């Protein structure tokens, strides 16, 4: 009897661990706070990556991202950044409706060399 419980517990723990492993990246984007989403995205696309590498990574997630060539001021509100740059990508990384429509956007800021200089995340909620 005891070994059956032990086996059941071991199988349950393995199933939970596998579920977390598979769903973790998506869960972070949907329910994680902005700082955790930024941390996750920075691990996937670290500072110093080229525009091509960032757009390629976003494309593998089904996000069609285009680099906007624009003077980005440090400390500005759009796109949000503390360092500024010469180009940026605004990419919706998650969109869900529980309980209200919520969008999580990532702002990738590139410097004059075309490498990632800053990454910021913004969550917006459509409320009545």
C-alpha positions as CSV (number, residue, x, y, z in Angstrom):
1,X,0.0,0.0,0.0
2,X,2.8,2.4,0.9
3,X,4.7,1.9,-2.3
4,X,1.5,2.6,-4.4
5,X,1.2,6.0,-2.6
6,X,4.9,6.7,-3.1
7,X,4.6,5.9,-6.8
8,X,1.5,8.0,-7.2
9,X,3.2,10.9,-5.4
10,X,6.3,10.6,-7.6
11,X,4.2,10.5,-10.8
12,X,2.1,13.5,-9.7
13,X,5.2,15.5,-8.8
14,X,6.7,14.7,-12.2
15,X,3.5,15.7,-14.0
16,X,3.4,19.1,-12.1
17,X,7.1,19.7,-12.9
18,X,6.6,18.9,-16.6
19,X,3.6,21.2,-16.8
20,X,5.5,24.1,-15.1
21,X,8.5,23.5,-17.5
22,X,6.3,23.6,-20.6
23,X,4.0,26.5,-19.6
24,X,6.5,28.7,-17.7
25,X,7.5,31.1,-20.5
26,X,3.8,31.7,-21.5
27,X,2.7,32.0,-17.8
28,X,5.4,34.7,-17.1
29,X,4.2,36.8,-20.1
30,X,0.6,36.6,-19.1
31,X,0.5,36.8,-15.3
32,X,4.0,37.9,-14.3
33,X,4.7,41.4,-13.1
34,X,6.4,43.7,-15.6
35,X,9.8,43.4,-14.0
36,X,9.6,39.6,-14.3
37,X,8.6,39.8,-17.9
38,X,11.5,42.1,-18.6
39,X,13.9,39.8,-16.9
40,X,12.6,36.8,-18.9
41,X,12.8,38.7,-22.2
42,X,16.3,40.0,-21.4
43,X,17.4,36.4,-21.0
44,X,16.0,35.5,-24.4
45,X,17.3,38.7,-26.1
46,X,20.1,40.1,-24.0
47,X,21.4,43.6,-24.3
48,X,23.9,43.9,-27.2
49,X,21.9,41.6,-29.6
50,X,21.4,42.9,-33.1
51,X,18.1,44.1,-34.5
52,X,18.1,41.0,-36.7
53,X,18.6,38.6,-33.8
54,X,15.7,40.3,-31.8
55,X,13.3,40.3,-34.8
56,X,14.2,36.7,-35.5
57,X,13.5,35.7,-31.9
58,X,10.2,37.5,-32.0
59,X,9.3,35.8,-35.3
60,X,9.8,32.4,-33.8
61,X,7.0,33.4,-31.3
62,X,4.7,34.5,-34.1
63,X,5.2,38.2,-33.5
64,X,5.7,40.2,-36.7
65,X,8.0,43.0,-35.5
66,X,9.3,45.9,-37.5
67,X,12.1,48.2,-36.5
68,X,11.0,51.9,-36.4
69,X,13.9,54.2,-37.2
70,X,13.3,57.2,-34.9
71,X,15.2,59.3,-32.5
72,X,14.3,57.9,-29.1
73,X,14.9,60.3,-26.2
74,X,16.2,59.0,-22.8
75,X,13.5,59.4,-20.2
76,X,10.7,59.6,-22.7
77,X,7.3,58.1,-22.3
78,X,7.0,56.6,-25.8
79,X,8.8,54.4,-26.2
80,X,9.7,54.1,-22.5
81,X,13.4,54.1,-22.0
82,X,16.1,55.4,-19.7
83,X,19.0,55.3,-22.3
84,X,17.5,56.5,-25.6
85,X,18.5,55.3,-29.0
86,X,18.0,55.6,-32.8
87,X,15.5,52.8,-33.4
88,X,12.9,50.7,-31.6
89,X,10.5,47.8,-31.8
90,X,7.1,47.8,-30.1
91,X,6.0,44.2,-29.9
92,X,2.8,42.8,-28.3
93,X,4.1,39.8,-26.4
94,X,0.9,38.7,-24.7
95,X,-2.8,39.6,-25.1
96,X,-5.6,38.1,-22.9
97,X,-9.1,38.9,-21.7
98,X,-9.2,37.8,-18.0
99,X,-10.9,39.6,-16.5
100,X,-10.5,42.6,-18.8
101,X,-8.6,42.9,-22.1
102,X,-4.9,43.2,-21.2
103,X,-2.0,43.7,-23.5
104,X,1.7,43.2,-22.6
105,X,4.0,45.1,-24.9
106,X,7.8,45.0,-25.1
107,X,9.8,48.0,-26.3
108,X,13.2,47.1,-27.7
109,X,15.5,50.2,-28.0
110,X,18.5,50.0,-30.3
111,X,21.5,52.3,-30.3
112,X,23.3,53.8,-33.4
113,X,25.3,50.6,-33.8
114,X,22.0,48.6,-34.3
115,X,22.4,46.7,-31.1
116,X,19.9,46.3,-28.2
117,X,20.5,49.1,-25.7
118,X,17.3,48.9,-23.5
119,X,14.2,46.8,-23.0
120,X,11.1,47.9,-21.3
121,X,7.7,46.3,-20.7
122,X,4.3,47.9,-20.4
123,X,1.0,46.3,-19.5
124,X,-2.2,48.1,-20.6
125,X,-5.7,47.2,-19.5
126,X,-8.8,48.2,-21.5
127,X,-11.3,49.1,-18.9
128,X,-14.8,50.5,-19.4
